[in-house]
Amino acid sequence: MSQMTVLTGPERRRRWSGEERREIVAAAFAPEAIVADVARRYGVSTSLIYKWRHEVGDGTSGVGFARAIVVEAGGTAAATREDGAAIVVELAGGVRVEIGASAPAALVTATLKALR
């Protein structure tokens, strides 16, 4: 007598569209979300969600908010200082990066990305 086994459930090598990946990553890394629960709900492994997060670069891979201090014009740092610096970034160890108001957008973007 022969026996047959029928496997049900999602296909083993399912193809996820870019939009589906972004939706799953957003759900998994929403405030108070649990990655394992989201993975179970969508039928995907947790390691794949972390891989997608890295690939998508959704802002959660080491990118975050930095504390900004706004100082009145009479304080130590004004919106545009006398030397023309519009952005001043002070790093640990006393390192300071100053970006002028007339700096091209591409230079500002590259500088700020390098500081991450």
LUMZA-687975 format. One record per atom (N, C-alpha, C, O): residue number from 1; residue in three letters; atom name; z, y, x. Coordinates in nm, 4 decimals, always signed. Atoms other than C-alpha are relative to their C-alpha. Layout:
% residues N
ATOM    n  res  atom         w         v         u
ATOM  NUM  ALA    CA         Z         Y         X
...
% end
This chain:
% residues 116
ATOM    n  res  atom         w         v         u
ATOM    1  MET     N   +0.0000   -0.1164   +0.0846
ATOM    1  MET    CA   +0.0000   +0.0000   +0.0000
ATOM    1  MET     C   +0.0000   +0.1244   +0.0905
ATOM    1  MET     O   +0.0790   +0.1325   +0.1845
ATOM    2  SER     N   +0.0088   -0.1204   -0.0826
ATOM    2  SER    CA   -0.0956   +0.3396   +0.1451
ATOM    2  SER     C   +0.0856   +0.1119   -0.0591
ATOM    2  SER     O   +0.1177   +0.1128   -0.1779
ATOM    3  GLN     N   -0.0871   -0.1099   +0.0415
ATOM    3  GLN    CA   +0.1118   +0.6530   +0.1295
ATOM    3  GLN     C   -0.0669   +0.1318   +0.0395
ATOM    3  GLN     O   -0.1301   +0.1407   +0.1448
ATOM    4  MET     N   +0.0588   -0.1307   -0.0278
ATOM    4  MET    CA   +0.0001   +1.0175   +0.1120
ATOM    4  MET     C   +0.1093   +0.1055   -0.0085
ATOM    4  MET     O   +0.1914   +0.1037   -0.1001
ATOM    5  THR     N   -0.0968   -0.1096   -0.0007
ATOM    5  THR    CA   +0.2067   +1.3241   +0.1997
ATOM    5  THR     C   -0.0748   +0.1306   -0.0248
ATOM    5  THR     O   -0.1723   +0.1612   +0.0437
ATOM    6  VAL     N   +0.0617   -0.1277   +0.0317
ATOM    6  VAL    CA   +0.1165   +1.6585   +0.0453
ATOM    6  VAL     C   +0.0942   +0.1110   +0.0466
ATOM    6  VAL     O   +0.2092   +0.1186   +0.0034
ATOM    7  LEU     N   -0.0790   -0.1115   -0.0513
ATOM    7  LEU    CA   +0.2402   +1.9648   +0.2299
ATOM    7  LEU     C   -0.0313   +0.1238   -0.0836
ATOM    7  LEU     O   -0.1473   +0.1596   -0.1040
ATOM    8  THR     N   +0.0192   -0.1218   +0.0777
ATOM    8  THR    CA   +0.2941   +2.2736   +0.0218
ATOM    8  THR     C   +0.0617   +0.1166   +0.0752
ATOM    8  THR     O   +0.1418   +0.0971   +0.1666
ATOM    9  GLY     N   -0.0535   -0.1188   -0.0657
ATOM    9  GLY    CA   +0.3729   +2.6268   +0.1252
ATOM    9  GLY     C   -0.1114   +0.0775   +0.0657
ATOM    9  GLY     O   -0.2291   +0.0450   +0.0500
ATOM   10  PRO     N   +0.1029   -0.0832   -0.0622
ATOM   10  PRO    CA   +0.1961   +2.8901   +0.3266
ATOM   10  PRO     C   -0.0755   -0.0753   +0.1082
ATOM   10  PRO     O   -0.0211   -0.1655   +0.1719
ATOM   11  GLU     N   +0.0813   +0.0586   -0.1055
ATOM   11  GLU    CA   -0.0847   +2.7934   +0.5605
ATOM   11  GLU     C   +0.0671   +0.0255   +0.1337
ATOM   11  GLU     O   +0.1253   +0.1324   +0.1523
ATOM   12  ARG     N   -0.0698   -0.0123   -0.1278
ATOM   12  ARG    CA   +0.0467   +2.7397   +0.9140
ATOM   12  ARG     C   -0.0476   +0.1197   +0.0811
ATOM   12  ARG     O   +0.0330   +0.1876   +0.1446
ATOM   13  ARG     N   +0.0542   -0.1077   -0.0817
ATOM   13  ARG    CA   -0.1851   +2.9934   +1.0752
ATOM   13  ARG     C   -0.0547   +0.1103   -0.0898
ATOM   13  ARG     O   -0.1745   +0.1388   -0.0907
ATOM   14  ARG     N   +0.0404   -0.1055   +0.0919
ATOM   14  ARG    CA   -0.1926   +3.2680   +0.8212
ATOM   14  ARG     C   -0.0418   +0.1239   +0.0772
ATOM   14  ARG     O   +0.0155   +0.1547   +0.1817
ATOM   15  ARG     N   +0.0482   -0.1238   -0.0602
ATOM   15  ARG    CA   -0.3810   +3.5859   +0.9080
ATOM   15  ARG     C   +0.0585   +0.1169   -0.0780
ATOM   15  ARG     O   +0.0412   +0.1255   -0.1996
ATOM   16  TRP     N   -0.0605   -0.1165   +0.0634
ATOM   16  TRP    CA   -0.1937   +3.9081   +0.8351
ATOM   16  TRP     C   -0.0837   +0.1224   +0.0338
ATOM   16  TRP     O   -0.1180   +0.1439   +0.1501
ATOM   17  SER     N   +0.0758   -0.1229   -0.0250
ATOM   17  SER    CA   -0.3859   +4.2330   +0.7943
ATOM   17  SER     C   +0.0918   +0.1015   +0.0677
ATOM   17  SER     O   +0.2140   +0.0867   +0.0666
ATOM   18  GLY     N   -0.0787   -0.1052   -0.0643
ATOM   18  GLY    CA   -0.2752   +4.5418   +0.9843
ATOM   18  GLY     C   +0.0932   +0.0684   -0.0981
ATOM   18  GLY     O   +0.2070   +0.1002   -0.0637
ATOM   19  GLU     N   -0.0830   -0.0651   +0.1016
ATOM   19  GLU    CA   -0.1461   +4.6985   +0.6624
ATOM   19  GLU     C   +0.1183   -0.0890   -0.0386
ATOM   19  GLU     O   +0.2300   -0.0401   -0.0551
ATOM   20  GLU     N   -0.1095   +0.0929   +0.0319
ATOM   20  GLU    CA   +0.0571   +4.3853   +0.5774
ATOM   20  GLU     C   +0.1031   -0.0026   +0.1127
ATOM   20  GLU     O   +0.2234   -0.0064   +0.0871
ATOM   21  ARG     N   -0.0914   +0.0008   -0.1147
ATOM   21  ARG    CA   +0.2045   +4.3839   +0.9288
ATOM   21  ARG     C   +0.0885   +0.1242   -0.0017
ATOM   21  ARG     O   +0.2101   +0.1150   +0.0154
ATOM   22  ARG     N   -0.0775   -0.1242   +0.0032
ATOM   22  ARG    CA   +0.3075   +4.7506   +0.9029
ATOM   22  ARG     C   +0.1015   -0.0012   -0.1134
ATOM   22  ARG     O   +0.2135   +0.0473   -0.0973
ATOM   23  GLU     N   -0.0913   +0.0082   +0.1151
ATOM   23  GLU    CA   +0.4616   +4.6860   +0.5596
ATOM   23  GLU     C   +0.1202   -0.0886   +0.0318
ATOM   23  GLU     O   +0.2338   -0.0534   -0.0003
ATOM   24  ILE     N   -0.1076   +0.0933   -0.0338
ATOM   24  ILE    CA   +0.6647   +4.3902   +0.6877
ATOM   24  ILE     C   +0.0920   +0.0612   +0.1060
ATOM   24  ILE     O   +0.2142   +0.0506   +0.0958
ATOM   25  VAL     N   -0.0807   -0.0631   -0.1051
ATOM   25  VAL    CA   +0.7789   +4.5782   +1.0003
ATOM   25  VAL     C   +0.0849   +0.1118   -0.0590
ATOM   25  VAL     O   +0.2024   +0.1254   -0.0248
ATOM   26  ALA     N   -0.0757   -0.1091   +0.0627
ATOM   26  ALA    CA   +0.8803   +4.8796   +0.7898
ATOM   26  ALA     C   +0.1153   -0.0549   -0.0826
ATOM   26  ALA     O   +0.2251   +0.0007   -0.0802
ATOM   27  ALA     N   -0.1055   +0.0604   +0.0816
ATOM   27  ALA    CA   +1.0772   +4.6554   +0.5522
ATOM   27  ALA     C   +0.1103   -0.0591   +0.0884
ATOM   27  ALA     O   +0.2287   -0.0493   +0.0559
ATOM   28  ALA     N   -0.0970   +0.0661   -0.0869
ATOM   28  ALA    CA   +1.2449   +4.4690   +0.8391
ATOM   28  ALA     C   +0.0898   +0.0993   +0.0737
ATOM   28  ALA     O   +0.2052   +0.0683   +0.1034
ATOM   29  PHE     N   -0.0774   -0.0952   -0.0783
ATOM   29  PHE    CA   +1.3600   +4.7819   +1.0205
ATOM   29  PHE     C   +0.0412   +0.1220   -0.0815
ATOM   29  PHE     O   +0.0724   +0.2273   -0.0260
ATOM   30  ALA     N   -0.0533   -0.1046   +0.0867
ATOM   30  ALA    CA   +1.4544   +4.9935   +0.7210
ATOM   30  ALA     C   +0.1522   +0.0029   +0.0176
ATOM   30  ALA     O   +0.2114   -0.0968   +0.0591
ATOM   31  PRO     N   -0.1465   -0.0058   -0.0138
ATOM   31  PRO    CA   +1.8164   +5.1153   +0.7215
ATOM   31  PRO     C   +0.0679   -0.1113   -0.0796
ATOM   31  PRO     O   +0.0357   -0.1349   -0.1961
ATOM   32  GLU     N   -0.0805   +0.1079   +0.0578
ATOM   32  GLU    CA   +2.0579   +4.8294   +0.6483
ATOM   32  GLU     C   -0.0795   -0.1254   -0.0364
ATOM   32  GLU     O   -0.0279   -0.2116   -0.1075
ATOM   33  ALA     N   +0.0790   +0.1206   +0.0243
ATOM   33  ALA    CA   +1.7757   +4.5716   +0.6344
ATOM   33  ALA     C   +0.0387   -0.1063   +0.1019
ATOM   33  ALA     O   +0.0822   -0.0744   +0.2126
ATOM   34  ILE     N   -0.0273   +0.1125   -0.0892
ATOM   34  ILE    CA   +1.8259   +4.2282   +0.7883
ATOM   34  ILE     C   -0.1336   -0.0679   +0.0280
ATOM   34  ILE     O   -0.1996   -0.1171   -0.0635
ATOM   35  VAL     N   +0.1311   +0.0506   -0.0389
ATOM   35  VAL    CA   +1.5223   +4.1074   +0.9817
ATOM   35  VAL     C   -0.0200   -0.1440   -0.0483
ATOM   35  VAL     O   -0.1282   -0.1783   -0.0959
ATOM   36  ALA     N   +0.0123   +0.1408   +0.0418
ATOM   36  ALA    CA   +1.5911   +3.7398   +0.9031
ATOM   36  ALA     C   -0.0276   -0.0115   -0.1501
ATOM   36  ALA     O   -0.1052   -0.0971   -0.1927
ATOM   37  ASP     N   +0.0241   +0.0031   +0.1449
ATOM   37  ASP    CA   +1.6026   +3.8110   +0.5285
ATOM   37  ASP     C   -0.1427   +0.0418   -0.0330
ATOM   37  ASP     O   -0.2077   -0.0190   -0.1180
ATOM   38  VAL     N   +0.1375   -0.0464   +0.0234
ATOM   38  VAL    CA   +1.2742   +4.0026   +0.5392
ATOM   38  VAL     C   -0.0984   -0.1080   +0.0446
ATOM   38  VAL     O   -0.1976   -0.1336   -0.0236
ATOM   39  ALA     N   +0.0873   +0.1064   -0.0498
ATOM   39  ALA    CA   +1.1153   +3.7253   +0.7471
ATOM   39  ALA     C   -0.0076   -0.1149   -0.1002
ATOM   39  ALA     O   -0.1155   -0.1680   -0.1263
ATOM   40  ARG     N   -0.0039   +0.1063   +0.0989
ATOM   40  ARG    CA   +1.2247   +3.4664   +0.4930
ATOM   40  ARG     C   -0.0794   +0.0368   -0.1259
ATOM   40  ARG     O   -0.1529   -0.0449   -0.1814
ATOM   41  ARG     N   +0.0683   -0.0461   +0.1223
ATOM   41  ARG    CA   +1.0941   +3.6743   +0.2019
ATOM   41  ARG     C   -0.1521   -0.0041   +0.0154
ATOM   41  ARG     O   -0.2229   -0.0399   -0.0787
ATOM   42  TYR     N   +0.1445   -0.0036   -0.0217
ATOM   42  TYR    CA   +0.7466   +3.7106   +0.3583
ATOM   42  TYR     C   -0.0547   -0.1298   +0.0598
ATOM   42  TYR     O   -0.1761   -0.1453   +0.0735
ATOM   43  GLY     N   +0.0444   +0.1267   -0.0569
ATOM   43  GLY    CA   +0.7353   +3.3619   +0.5101
ATOM   43  GLY     C   -0.0566   +0.0142   +0.1407
ATOM   43  GLY     O   -0.1597   -0.0445   +0.1735
ATOM   44  VAL     N   +0.0445   -0.0235   -0.1372
ATOM   44  VAL    CA   +0.7021   +3.4775   +0.8701
ATOM   44  VAL     C   +0.1211   -0.0146   +0.0924
ATOM   44  VAL     O   +0.2345   +0.0056   +0.0489
ATOM   45  SER     N   -0.1130   +0.0175   -0.0918
ATOM   45  SER    CA   +0.9140   +3.4111   +1.1792
ATOM   45  SER     C   +0.0518   +0.1355   +0.0472
ATOM   45  SER     O   -0.0227   +0.2333   +0.0527
ATOM   46  THR     N   -0.0604   -0.1253   -0.0459
ATOM   46  THR    CA   +1.1542   +3.6763   +1.3062
ATOM   46  THR     C   -0.0620   +0.0453   +0.1326
ATOM   46  THR     O   -0.0791   +0.1650   +0.1555
ATOM   47  SER     N   +0.0591   -0.0378   -0.1290
ATOM   47  SER    CA   +0.9996   +3.6644   +1.6544
ATOM   47  SER     C   -0.1351   +0.0681   -0.0193
ATOM   47  SER     O   -0.1715   +0.1569   +0.0578
ATOM   48  LEU     N   +0.1285   -0.0626   +0.0277
ATOM   48  LEU    CA   +0.6616   +3.7540   +1.5050
ATOM   48  LEU     C   +0.0193   +0.1435   -0.0496
ATOM   48  LEU     O   -0.0599   +0.2321   -0.0173
ATOM   49  ILE     N   -0.0292   -0.1360   +0.0469
ATOM   49  ILE    CA   +0.8148   +4.0554   +1.3307
ATOM   49  ILE     C   +0.0318   +0.0897   +0.1194
ATOM   49  ILE     O   -0.0168   +0.2027   +0.1250
ATOM   50  TYR     N   -0.0310   -0.0798   -0.1185
ATOM   50  TYR    CA   +0.9572   +4.1780   +1.6635
ATOM   50  TYR     C   -0.1261   +0.0247   +0.0839
ATOM   50  TYR     O   -0.1438   +0.1333   +0.1391
ATOM   51  LYS     N   +0.1263   -0.0169   -0.0732
ATOM   51  LYS    CA   +0.6183   +4.1197   +1.8297
ATOM   51  LYS     C   -0.0851   +0.1072   -0.0676
ATOM   51  LYS     O   -0.1409   +0.1939   -0.0004
ATOM   52  TRP     N   +0.0783   -0.1000   +0.0731
ATOM   52  TRP    CA   +0.4450   +4.3211   +1.5565
ATOM   52  TRP     C   +0.0587   +0.1386   +0.0180
ATOM   52  TRP     O   -0.0151   +0.2361   +0.0321
ATOM   53  ARG     N   -0.0646   -0.1297   -0.0177
ATOM   53  ARG    CA   +0.7004   +4.5989   +1.5918
ATOM   53  ARG     C   -0.0420   +0.0596   +0.1343
ATOM   53  ARG     O   -0.0711   +0.1788   +0.1441
ATOM   54  HIS     N   +0.0410   -0.0464   -0.1325
ATOM   54  HIS    CA   +0.6147   +4.6217   +1.9604
ATOM   54  HIS     C   -0.1467   +0.0424   -0.0005
ATOM   54  HIS     O   -0.1816   +0.1460   +0.0561
ATOM   55  GLU     N   +0.1430   -0.0288   +0.0041
ATOM   55  GLU    CA   +0.2385   +4.6127   +1.8918
ATOM   55  GLU     C   -0.0313   +0.1231   -0.0841
ATOM   55  GLU     O   -0.1129   +0.2065   -0.0448
ATOM   56  VAL     N   +0.0266   -0.1102   +0.0908
ATOM   56  VAL    CA   +0.2447   +4.8571   +1.6026
ATOM   56  VAL     C   +0.0514   +0.1304   +0.0580
ATOM   56  VAL     O   -0.0064   +0.2362   +0.0333
ATOM   57  GLY     N   -0.0569   -0.1212   -0.0549
ATOM   57  GLY    CA   +0.4603   +5.1027   +1.7919
ATOM   57  GLY     C   +0.0483   +0.0918   -0.1106
ATOM   57  GLY     O   +0.0192   +0.2114   -0.1117
ATOM   58  ASP     N   -0.0369   -0.0675   +0.1230
ATOM   58  ASP    CA   +0.6187   +5.2047   +1.4670
ATOM   58  ASP     C   +0.1116   +0.1032   +0.0186
ATOM   58  ASP     O   +0.1626   +0.1512   -0.0826
ATOM   59  GLY     N   -0.1023   -0.0952   -0.0166
ATOM   59  GLY    CA   +0.8769   +5.4431   +1.6300
ATOM   59  GLY     C   +0.1365   -0.0494   +0.0142
ATOM   59  GLY     O   +0.2335   +0.0218   +0.0401
ATOM   60  THR     N   -0.1300   +0.0588   -0.0173
ATOM   60  THR    CA   +1.1455   +5.1974   +1.6414
ATOM   60  THR     C   +0.0177   -0.0688   +0.1334
ATOM   60  THR     O   +0.1260   -0.1197   +0.1622
ATOM   61  SER     N   -0.0081   +0.0693   -0.1277
ATOM   61  SER    CA   +1.0682   +5.0562   +1.9845
ATOM   61  SER     C   +0.0485   +0.0926   +0.1101
ATOM   61  SER     O   -0.0273   +0.1253   +0.2014
ATOM   62  GLY     N   -0.0566   -0.0866   -0.1004
ATOM   62  GLY    CA   +1.2974   +5.2776   +2.1875
ATOM   62  GLY     C   -0.0169   +0.1478   -0.0293
ATOM   62  GLY     O   +0.0407   +0.2320   +0.0397
ATOM   63  VAL     N   +0.0202   -0.1395   +0.0342
ATOM   63  VAL    CA   +1.1826   +5.5969   +2.0231
ATOM   63  VAL     C   +0.1040   +0.0398   -0.1022
ATOM   63  VAL     O   +0.1292   -0.0333   -0.1980
ATOM   64  GLY     N   -0.1009   -0.0448   +0.0939
ATOM   64  GLY    CA   +1.4464   +5.7944   +1.8466
ATOM   64  GLY     C   +0.0118   +0.1510   +0.0025
ATOM   64  GLY     O   -0.0714   +0.2202   +0.0612
ATOM   65  PHE     N   -0.0227   -0.1431   +0.0052
ATOM   65  PHE    CA   +1.5815   +6.1371   +1.7819
ATOM   65  PHE     C   +0.0947   +0.0410   +0.1116
ATOM   65  PHE     O   +0.1901   -0.0298   +0.1437
ATOM   66  ALA     N   -0.0892   -0.0577   -0.0999
ATOM   66  ALA    CA   +1.7379   +6.3482   +2.0500
ATOM   66  ALA     C   +0.0749   +0.1142   -0.0655
ATOM   66  ALA     O   +0.0214   +0.1827   -0.1526
ATOM   67  ARG     N   -0.0802   -0.1072   +0.0548
ATOM   67  ARG    CA   +2.0148   +6.5897   +1.9710
ATOM   67  ARG     C   -0.0600   +0.1325   +0.0447
ATOM   67  ARG     O   -0.0833   +0.1530   +0.1638
ATOM   68  ALA     N   +0.0550   -0.1316   -0.0318
ATOM   68  ALA    CA   +1.8751   +6.9423   +1.9549
ATOM   68  ALA     C   +0.1077   +0.1044   -0.0212
ATOM   68  ALA     O   +0.1808   +0.1000   -0.1201
ATOM   69  ILE     N   -0.0968   -0.1080   +0.0105
ATOM   69  ILE    CA   +2.0893   +7.2475   +2.0152
ATOM   69  ILE     C   -0.0778   +0.1298   -0.0160
ATOM   69  ILE     O   -0.1563   +0.1674   +0.0710
ATOM   70  VAL     N   +0.0659   -0.1277   +0.0247
ATOM   70  VAL    CA   +1.9678   +7.5725   +1.8634
ATOM   70  VAL     C   +0.0970   +0.1101   +0.0378
ATOM   70  VAL     O   +0.2095   +0.1151   -0.0120
ATOM   71  VAL     N   -0.0834   -0.1086   -0.0483
ATOM   71  VAL    CA   +2.1042   +7.8791   +2.0374
ATOM   71  VAL     C   -0.0617   +0.1309   -0.0470
ATOM   71  VAL     O   -0.1831   +0.1494   -0.0390
ATOM   72  GLU     N   +0.0473   -0.1310   +0.0444
ATOM   72  GLU    CA   +2.0774   +8.2300   +1.8980
ATOM   72  GLU     C   -0.0669   +0.0746   +0.1155
ATOM   72  GLU     O   -0.0417   +0.0440   +0.2321
ATOM   73  ALA     N   +0.0758   -0.0740   -0.1010
ATOM   73  ALA    CA   +1.8502   +8.4755   +2.0826
ATOM   73  ALA     C   +0.0910   +0.0662   +0.1033
ATOM   73  ALA     O   +0.0496   +0.0858   +0.2176
ATOM   74  GLY     N   -0.0919   -0.0629   -0.0942
ATOM   74  GLY    CA   +2.1553   +8.6390   +2.2425
ATOM   74  GLY     C   +0.0722   -0.0985   +0.0891
ATOM   74  GLY     O   +0.1453   -0.0580   +0.1795
ATOM   75  GLY     N   -0.0708   +0.1031   -0.0762
ATOM   75  GLY    CA   +2.2789   +8.3069   +2.3837
ATOM   75  GLY     C   -0.0642   -0.0247   +0.1349
ATOM   75  GLY     O   -0.1407   +0.0576   +0.1852
ATOM   76  THR     N   +0.0510   +0.0319   -0.1328
ATOM   76  THR    CA   +2.1961   +8.1351   +2.7095
ATOM   76  THR     C   -0.1449   -0.0441   -0.0013
ATOM   76  THR     O   -0.2142   -0.0304   +0.0996
ATOM   77  ALA     N   +0.1396   +0.0445   +0.0077
ATOM   77  ALA    CA   +1.8637   +7.9936   +2.5875
ATOM   77  ALA     C   -0.0616   +0.0554   -0.1267
ATOM   77  ALA     O   -0.0127   +0.0281   -0.2364
ATOM   78  ALA     N   +0.0692   -0.0570   +0.1157
ATOM   78  ALA    CA   +1.6276   +8.1825   +2.3581
ATOM   78  ALA     C   -0.1224   -0.0841   -0.0306
ATOM   78  ALA     O   -0.1601   -0.1698   +0.0492
ATOM   79  ALA     N   +0.1169   +0.0770   +0.0402
ATOM   79  ALA    CA   +1.3249   +8.0451   +2.1713
ATOM   79  ALA     C   -0.1083   +0.0070   +0.1078
ATOM   79  ALA     O   -0.1651   -0.0957   +0.1449
ATOM   80  THR     N   +0.0892   -0.0155   -0.1152
ATOM   80  THR    CA   +1.0987   +8.1855   +2.4439
ATOM   80  THR     C   +0.0749   +0.0863   +0.0996
ATOM   80  THR     O   +0.1075   +0.2018   +0.0723
ATOM   81  ARG     N   -0.0787   -0.0721   -0.0986
ATOM   81  ARG    CA   +1.2788   +8.2860   +2.7577
ATOM   81  ARG     C   -0.0874   +0.0982   +0.0763
ATOM   81  ARG     O   -0.2098   +0.0987   +0.0630
ATOM   82  GLU     N   +0.0719   -0.0998   -0.0784
ATOM   82  GLU    CA   +1.1850   +8.5670   +2.9925
ATOM   82  GLU     C   -0.1014   -0.0650   +0.0939
ATOM   82  GLU     O   -0.2072   -0.0073   +0.1193
ATOM   83  ASP     N   +0.0919   +0.0658   -0.0931
ATOM   83  ASP    CA   +1.0223   +8.3169   +3.2314
ATOM   83  ASP     C   -0.1133   -0.0729   -0.0715
ATOM   83  ASP     O   -0.1962   -0.1368   -0.0066
ATOM   84  GLY     N   +0.1089   +0.0594   +0.0760
ATOM   84  GLY    CA   +0.7954   +8.1934   +2.9493
ATOM   84  GLY     C   +0.0237   -0.1429   -0.0437
ATOM   84  GLY     O   -0.0644   -0.2019   -0.1063
ATOM   85  ALA     N   -0.0263   +0.1384   +0.0394
ATOM   85  ALA    CA   +0.9607   +7.8534   +2.8962
ATOM   85  ALA     C   +0.0333   -0.0057   -0.1486
ATOM   85  ALA     O   +0.1273   +0.0594   -0.1943
ATOM   86  ALA     N   -0.0240   +0.0154   +0.1428
ATOM   86  ALA    CA   +0.9410   +7.7546   +2.5298
ATOM   86  ALA     C   +0.0815   -0.1254   -0.0291
ATOM   86  ALA     O   +0.1564   -0.1303   -0.1267
ATOM   87  ILE     N   -0.0745   +0.1253   +0.0162
ATOM   87  ILE    CA   +1.0821   +7.4019   +2.5701
ATOM   87  ILE     C   +0.0748   -0.0257   +0.1296
ATOM   87  ILE     O   +0.0158   -0.0258   +0.2376
ATOM   88  VAL     N   -0.0823   +0.0325   -0.1157
ATOM   88  VAL    CA   +1.3687   +7.3223   +2.8040
ATOM   88  VAL     C   +0.0712   -0.1311   -0.0304
ATOM   88  VAL     O   +0.1463   -0.1405   -0.1275
ATOM   89  VAL     N   -0.0632   +0.1300   +0.0169
ATOM   89  VAL    CA   +1.4795   +6.9606   +2.8394
ATOM   89  VAL     C   +0.0940   -0.0205   +0.1171
ATOM   89  VAL     O   +0.0516   -0.0201   +0.2327
ATOM   90  GLU     N   -0.0985   +0.0242   -0.1049
ATOM   90  GLU    CA   +1.8000   +6.8981   +3.0315
ATOM   90  GLU     C   +0.0379   -0.1474   -0.0023
ATOM   90  GLU     O   +0.0860   -0.1986   -0.1034
ATOM   91  LEU     N   -0.0270   +0.1425   -0.0117
ATOM   91  LEU    CA   +1.8429   +6.5412   +3.1524
ATOM   91  LEU     C   +0.1312   -0.0208   +0.0744
ATOM   91  LEU     O   +0.1859   +0.0711   +0.1353
ATOM   92  ALA     N   -0.1228   +0.0349   -0.0715
ATOM   92  ALA    CA   +2.1448   +6.3640   +3.2915
ATOM   92  ALA     C   -0.0208   +0.0208   +0.1492
ATOM   92  ALA     O   -0.1310   +0.0030   +0.2010
ATOM   93  GLY     N   +0.0076   -0.0214   -0.1433
ATOM   93  GLY    CA   +2.2208   +6.4432   +3.6504
ATOM   93  GLY     C   -0.0486   +0.1390   +0.0368
ATOM   93  GLY     O   -0.0802   +0.1646   +0.1530
ATOM   94  GLY     N   +0.0390   -0.1371   -0.0292
ATOM   94  GLY    CA   +2.1266   +6.8091   +3.6198
ATOM   94  GLY     C   -0.1491   +0.0238   +0.0112
ATOM   94  GLY     O   -0.1909   +0.1339   +0.0471
ATOM   95  VAL     N   +0.1450   -0.0170   -0.0051
ATOM   95  VAL    CA   +1.7505   +6.7492   +3.6062
ATOM   95  VAL     C   -0.0437   +0.0803   -0.1214
ATOM   95  VAL     O   +0.0021   +0.0557   -0.2330
ATOM   96  ARG     N   +0.0438   -0.0891   +0.1073
ATOM   96  ARG    CA   +1.5746   +7.0144   +3.3997
ATOM   96  ARG     C   -0.1522   +0.0072   +0.0004
ATOM   96  ARG     O   -0.2136   +0.0262   +0.1054
ATOM   97  VAL     N   +0.1446   -0.0116   +0.0165
ATOM   97  VAL    CA   +1.2166   +7.0179   +3.2653
ATOM   97  VAL     C   -0.0246   +0.1182   -0.0914
ATOM   97  VAL     O   +0.0288   +0.1238   -0.2022
ATOM   98  GLU     N   +0.0324   -0.1177   +0.0794
ATOM   98  GLU    CA   +1.0782   +7.3491   +3.1408
ATOM   98  GLU     C   -0.1502   +0.0011   -0.0255
ATOM   98  GLU     O   -0.2300   -0.0137   +0.0671
ATOM   99  ILE     N   +0.1409   -0.0022   +0.0391
ATOM   99  ILE    CA   +0.7494   +7.3701   +2.9504
ATOM   99  ILE     C   -0.0301   +0.1386   -0.0554
ATOM   99  ILE     O   +0.0378   +0.1858   -0.1465
ATOM  100  GLY     N   +0.0361   -0.1354   +0.0394
ATOM  100  GLY    CA   +0.5828   +7.7079   +2.9102
ATOM  100  GLY     C   -0.0664   +0.0050   -0.1367
ATOM  100  GLY     O   -0.1250   -0.0930   -0.1828
ATOM  101  ALA     N   +0.0578   -0.0193   +0.1330
ATOM  101  ALA    CA   +0.4687   +7.8474   +2.5771
ATOM  101  ALA     C   -0.1518   -0.0091   +0.0033
ATOM  101  ALA     O   -0.2135   -0.0419   -0.0981
ATOM  102  SER     N   +0.1464   +0.0021   -0.0088
ATOM  102  SER    CA   +0.1095   +7.8644   +2.7029
ATOM  102  SER     C   -0.0535   -0.1346   +0.0485
ATOM  102  SER     O   -0.1736   -0.1473   +0.0722
ATOM  103  ALA     N   +0.0441   +0.1312   -0.0478
ATOM  103  ALA    CA   +0.0985   +7.4973   +2.8146
ATOM  103  ALA     C   -0.0892   -0.0666   -0.1045
ATOM  103  ALA     O   -0.0611   -0.0578   -0.2240
ATOM  104  PRO     N   +0.0882   +0.0698   +0.0942
ATOM  104  PRO    CA   -0.1862   +7.2944   +2.6595
ATOM  104  PRO     C   +0.0743   -0.1140   -0.0706
ATOM  104  PRO     O   +0.1649   -0.1751   -0.0140
ATOM  105  ALA     N   -0.0658   +0.1034   +0.0800
ATOM  105  ALA    CA   -0.0858   +7.0501   +2.3856
ATOM  105  ALA     C   -0.0032   -0.1362   +0.0691
ATOM  105  ALA     O   +0.0944   -0.2109   +0.0620
ATOM  106  ALA     N   +0.0109   +0.1297   -0.0680
ATOM  106  ALA    CA   -0.2091   +6.7511   +2.5886
ATOM  106  ALA     C   +0.1036   -0.0120   +0.1121
ATOM  106  ALA     O   +0.1612   -0.1190   +0.1322
ATOM  107  LEU     N   -0.0994   +0.0008   -0.1073
ATOM  107  LEU    CA   +0.0174   +6.8465   +2.8800
ATOM  107  LEU     C   +0.1408   -0.0151   -0.0566
ATOM  107  LEU     O   +0.2218   -0.0906   -0.0027
ATOM  108  VAL     N   -0.1324   +0.0107   +0.0635
ATOM  108  VAL    CA   +0.3199   +6.8921   +2.6516
ATOM  108  VAL     C   +0.0231   -0.1420   -0.0485
ATOM  108  VAL     O   +0.1297   -0.1990   -0.0254
ATOM  109  THR     N   -0.0112   +0.1369   +0.0514
ATOM  109  THR    CA   +0.2547   +6.5554   +2.4845
ATOM  109  THR     C   +0.0223   -0.0989   +0.1136
ATOM  109  THR     O   +0.1104   -0.1845   +0.1043
ATOM  110  ALA     N   -0.0137   +0.0926   -0.1126
ATOM  110  ALA    CA   +0.2128   +6.3741   +2.8172
ATOM  110  ALA     C   +0.1367   +0.0149   +0.0659
ATOM  110  ALA     O   +0.1979   -0.0847   +0.1045
ATOM  111  THR     N   -0.1314   -0.0229   -0.0620
ATOM  111  THR    CA   +0.5290   +6.5345   +2.9583
ATOM  111  THR     C   +0.1117   -0.0601   -0.0826
ATOM  111  THR     O   +0.1994   -0.1275   -0.0287
ATOM  112  LEU     N   -0.1046   +0.0523   +0.0853
ATOM  112  LEU    CA   +0.7433   +6.4456   +2.6600
ATOM  112  LEU     C   -0.0039   -0.1516   -0.0098
ATOM  112  LEU     O   +0.1011   -0.2152   -0.0184
ATOM  113  LYS     N   +0.0106   +0.1469   +0.0008
ATOM  113  LYS    CA   +0.6090   +6.0875   +2.6505
ATOM  113  LYS     C   +0.0551   -0.0575   +0.1300
ATOM  113  LYS     O   +0.1181   -0.1632   +0.1293
ATOM  114  ALA     N   -0.0496   +0.0484   -0.1298
ATOM  114  ALA    CA   +0.6906   +6.0498   +3.0207
ATOM  114  ALA     C   +0.1519   +0.0040   +0.0068
ATOM  114  ALA     O   +0.2131   -0.0746   +0.0791
ATOM  115  LEU     N   -0.1453   -0.0120   -0.0033
ATOM  115  LEU    CA   +1.0489   +6.1567   +2.9560
ATOM  115  LEU     C   +0.0699   -0.1086   -0.0805
ATOM  115  LEU     O   +0.1910   -0.1259   -0.0674
ATOM  116  ARG     N   -0.0622   +0.1065   +0.0788
ATOM  116  ARG    CA   +1.1084   +5.8687   +2.7144
ATOM  116  ARG     C   +0.0593   -0.0957   +0.0922
ATOM  116  ARG     O   +0.1179   -0.1950   +0.0489
% end
